Amino acid sequence: MQCSFYTHATTNSFAELAKNQRLSLGADELHIHLLRPELYSGIYNEVLDAFEQQRAASFKFNKDRDLYSAAHVFLRQVLSCYAPVRGKDWQFICNPYGKPAIVNSGYHWLHFNLSHTHGMVACAVANNRAVGVDVERRKHLEDLPSLCHQVFSTLEAEAVLGHKCLADCEHWFFNYWTLKEAYIKARGLGFSLSLQSFSFVQKIDQSWGLLYDAHCDNDGKNWSVGTHLLQDNIYLAYCLQA
């Protein structure tokens, strides 16, 4: 599996993406598009559908509203880099757990997942393979041991809390947390999938493995996963059906 990153300039001109040369996407490729949305002004909101506009308007704070709008406009323009469809013409449907998929006829092969945190938007795109991506900005965590035991398996909690330095513990927390999020997003089951029922383990070669306990709803598929530390202490993880 080949993973490629595309970093887009911090600009309001999201439409520039659709003017670029059409990107090809092989069956064994994962493309992750990154955007820093700080300068987004909301002037391209007309490409969002009624649901997205309503969702954006529901945010209490302007910064959250602008981030949501920037992310979803960006998603539409990224998809238009792979198909001759205008950004505003993309149509989506969500499964019962909220995972979106493309409705447009002829483009069901284009699988995607979107994640955003303040300072970064990530859009992962794959060819006929389930995909999940998560980005999180590092922050100080109160009562880290309690939090780890709430959201991680025993193996993962021990791996995070086994470090003597609090900074190291927090670093590994965000690695594991973004992996967990990316996996449940790829599966499309949301938090109906128990976070304690599967474990990520780092191998000697620094790659990641995935273990299931006896009660996990294992779909029987193999998954390729990875983590990256981006600038400004932003953590990214992806999960792709292998």
C-alpha positions as CSV (number, residue, x, y, z in Angstrom):
1,M,0.0,0.0,0.0
2,Q,1.3,3.4,-1.0
3,C,0.3,6.5,1.0
4,S,0.8,9.9,-0.5
5,F,0.3,13.3,1.2
6,Y,-0.8,16.4,-0.6
7,T,-0.4,19.7,1.3
8,H,-2.5,22.5,0.0
9,A,-1.7,26.2,0.5
10,T,-3.5,28.2,3.2
11,T,-5.8,30.1,0.9
12,N,-9.5,31.0,0.5
13,S,-9.3,29.9,-3.1
14,F,-10.6,26.3,-2.6
15,A,-11.8,26.3,-6.2
16,E,-8.1,26.2,-7.3
17,L,-8.1,22.5,-6.4
18,A,-10.6,21.6,-9.0
19,K,-8.6,23.4,-11.7
20,N,-5.5,21.2,-11.1
21,Q,-4.8,18.2,-13.3
22,R,-7.0,15.3,-12.5
23,L,-5.5,13.0,-10.0
24,S,-5.4,9.2,-10.6
25,L,-5.9,6.8,-7.7
26,G,-4.7,3.2,-8.0
27,A,-6.3,0.3,-6.1
28,D,-3.3,0.1,-3.8
29,E,-3.0,3.8,-3.1
30,L,-4.1,6.1,-0.3
31,H,-4.1,9.8,-0.8
32,I,-4.3,12.2,2.2
33,H,-4.9,15.8,1.5
34,L,-4.0,18.4,4.2
35,L,-5.2,22.0,4.6
36,R,-4.5,24.7,7.1
37,P,-7.8,26.5,7.2
38,E,-6.9,29.6,9.2
39,L,-7.6,32.1,6.4
40,Y,-10.9,30.6,5.4
41,S,-13.5,33.4,5.2
42,G,-16.6,31.4,4.4
43,I,-17.1,32.9,0.9
44,Y,-17.5,29.5,-0.7
45,N,-20.3,28.3,1.5
46,E,-22.7,28.2,-1.5
47,V,-21.1,24.9,-2.6
48,L,-22.4,23.3,0.6
49,D,-25.8,21.5,0.6
50,A,-28.7,22.4,2.8
51,F,-27.7,19.9,5.5
52,E,-24.1,21.1,5.7
53,Q,-25.2,24.7,5.8
54,Q,-27.7,23.9,8.6
55,R,-25.0,22.0,10.5
56,A,-22.5,24.8,10.2
57,A,-25.1,27.3,11.5
58,S,-25.6,25.2,14.5
59,F,-22.2,25.8,16.0
60,K,-22.1,28.3,18.8
61,F,-18.7,29.8,18.1
62,N,-17.6,31.3,14.8
63,K,-14.2,29.4,14.9
64,D,-16.0,26.1,15.0
65,R,-18.5,27.1,12.3
66,D,-15.7,28.3,10.0
67,L,-13.7,25.2,10.6
68,Y,-16.6,22.9,9.7
69,S,-17.4,24.9,6.6
70,A,-13.8,25.0,5.5
71,A,-13.4,21.2,6.0
72,H,-16.6,20.4,4.0
73,V,-15.8,22.8,1.1
74,F,-12.3,21.3,1.0
75,L,-13.7,17.8,0.9
76,R,-15.9,18.6,-2.1
77,Q,-13.0,20.3,-4.0
78,V,-10.7,17.4,-3.2
79,L,-13.2,14.9,-4.6
80,S,-13.4,17.0,-7.8
81,C,-9.7,16.4,-8.3
82,Y,-10.6,12.7,-9.1
83,A,-13.8,13.1,-11.1
84,P,-15.4,15.6,-13.5
85,V,-18.0,16.7,-10.9
86,R,-18.3,20.3,-9.6
87,G,-17.8,20.7,-5.9
88,K,-21.4,21.8,-5.3
89,D,-22.8,18.8,-7.2
90,W,-21.4,16.1,-5.0
91,Q,-24.2,14.2,-3.1
92,F,-23.8,12.1,0.0
93,I,-25.6,9.6,2.1
94,C,-24.8,8.5,5.6
95,N,-25.1,5.0,7.1
96,P,-26.9,4.6,10.5
97,Y,-23.7,5.5,12.3
98,G,-23.1,8.7,10.4
99,K,-20.4,7.6,8.0
100,P,-20.9,9.4,4.6
101,A,-20.6,7.9,1.1
102,I,-21.0,9.2,-2.4
103,V,-24.4,9.0,-4.1
104,N,-23.3,10.3,-7.5
105,S,-23.8,7.5,-10.1
106,G,-20.5,6.1,-11.4
107,Y,-18.4,7.3,-8.5
108,H,-19.2,4.9,-5.8
109,W,-15.6,3.6,-6.1
110,L,-14.4,6.9,-4.6
111,H,-14.2,6.3,-0.8
112,F,-13.2,9.1,1.5
113,N,-13.0,10.2,5.1
114,L,-12.7,13.6,6.6
115,S,-11.3,14.8,9.9
116,H,-10.5,18.3,11.3
117,T,-9.1,20.0,14.3
118,H,-8.2,23.6,14.9
119,G,-5.3,24.3,12.5
120,M,-5.7,21.3,10.3
121,V,-8.1,19.5,7.9
122,A,-7.3,16.0,6.6
123,C,-9.2,14.3,3.8
124,A,-8.3,10.7,2.9
125,V,-9.3,9.2,-0.4
126,A,-9.1,5.6,-1.6
127,N,-10.2,3.4,-4.5
128,N,-12.9,0.9,-3.5
129,R,-11.5,0.5,0.0
130,A,-12.9,1.5,3.3
131,V,-10.8,4.3,4.8
132,G,-10.6,6.3,8.0
133,V,-8.5,9.3,9.0
134,D,-8.2,11.3,12.3
135,V,-6.3,14.4,13.2
136,E,-6.0,15.7,16.8
137,R,-4.1,18.7,18.2
138,R,-2.1,17.8,21.2
139,K,-3.2,19.3,24.5
140,H,-2.7,18.7,28.2
141,L,-4.8,15.9,29.6
142,E,-6.2,15.9,33.1
143,D,-6.0,12.5,35.0
144,L,-4.4,10.7,32.2
145,P,-4.4,7.2,33.9
146,S,-8.2,7.4,34.3
147,L,-8.7,8.5,30.8
148,C,-6.5,5.8,29.4
149,H,-8.5,3.1,31.2
150,Q,-11.7,4.5,29.9
151,V,-10.8,4.6,26.2
152,F,-8.0,2.1,25.7
153,S,-7.6,-1.7,26.0
154,T,-5.4,-2.9,28.9
155,L,-2.5,-3.4,26.4
156,E,-2.8,0.1,25.1
157,A,-3.2,1.7,28.5
158,E,-0.1,0.0,29.7
159,A,1.9,1.0,26.6
160,V,0.9,4.7,27.2
161,L,1.3,4.8,30.9
162,G,4.6,2.8,30.9
163,H,6.6,5.9,30.2
164,K,8.2,7.8,33.1
165,C,7.8,11.3,31.5
166,L,4.3,12.8,31.4
167,A,5.1,14.4,28.1
168,D,6.0,11.0,26.6
169,C,2.8,9.5,28.0
170,E,0.7,12.3,26.4
171,H,2.6,11.8,23.1
172,W,1.7,8.1,23.0
173,F,-1.9,8.8,24.1
174,F,-2.5,10.8,20.9
175,N,-0.8,8.2,18.7
176,Y,-3.1,5.5,20.1
177,W,-6.2,7.7,20.2
178,T,-6.0,8.8,16.6
179,L,-5.4,5.2,15.5
180,K,-8.6,4.1,17.4
181,E,-10.6,6.9,15.9
182,A,-9.3,6.2,12.4
183,Y,-10.2,2.5,12.7
184,I,-13.8,3.0,14.0
185,K,-14.3,5.6,11.2
186,A,-13.0,3.1,8.6
187,R,-15.3,0.4,9.9
188,G,-18.3,2.9,9.8
189,L,-19.6,1.7,13.2
190,G,-18.8,4.8,15.3
191,F,-18.7,4.2,19.0
192,S,-21.0,1.2,18.8
193,L,-17.7,-0.6,18.5
194,S,-16.3,-0.9,22.0
195,L,-12.9,0.8,22.2
196,Q,-11.7,-1.8,24.6
197,S,-12.4,-4.7,22.2
198,F,-9.4,-4.2,20.0
199,S,-5.8,-3.1,20.5
200,F,-3.1,-1.5,18.4
201,V,0.4,-2.7,19.2
202,Q,3.6,-1.3,17.8
203,K,6.0,-3.9,16.4
204,I,9.8,-4.0,16.6
205,D,10.0,-2.4,13.1
206,Q,7.8,0.5,14.3
207,S,4.8,-0.6,12.2
208,W,1.4,-1.2,13.8
209,G,-0.5,-4.4,14.3
210,L,-4.2,-4.8,15.3
211,L,-5.4,-7.4,17.8
212,Y,-9.0,-8.3,18.6
213,D,-10.4,-9.7,21.8
214,A,-12.9,-12.6,21.8
215,H,-15.9,-10.3,22.0
216,C,-14.9,-7.9,19.2
217,D,-17.1,-7.6,16.1
218,N,-14.1,-8.5,13.9
219,D,-15.0,-8.0,10.2
220,G,-12.4,-10.4,9.1
221,K,-10.6,-7.8,6.9
222,N,-7.0,-6.9,7.0
223,W,-6.1,-3.2,7.6
224,S,-3.1,-1.0,6.9
225,V,-2.6,1.6,9.5
226,G,-0.1,4.4,10.2
227,T,0.6,7.5,12.3
228,H,2.2,10.8,11.5
229,L,3.2,13.8,13.6
230,L,2.5,16.9,11.7
231,Q,3.7,20.4,12.5
232,D,2.3,22.3,15.5
233,N,1.9,19.0,17.5
234,I,-1.0,17.8,15.3
235,Y,-1.3,14.0,15.3
236,L,-2.7,12.1,12.3
237,A,-3.6,8.4,11.9
238,Y,-5.1,6.5,8.9
239,C,-6.7,3.2,8.5
240,L,-7.2,1.5,5.1
241,Q,-8.8,-1.8,4.1
242,A,-5.9,-3.9,2.8
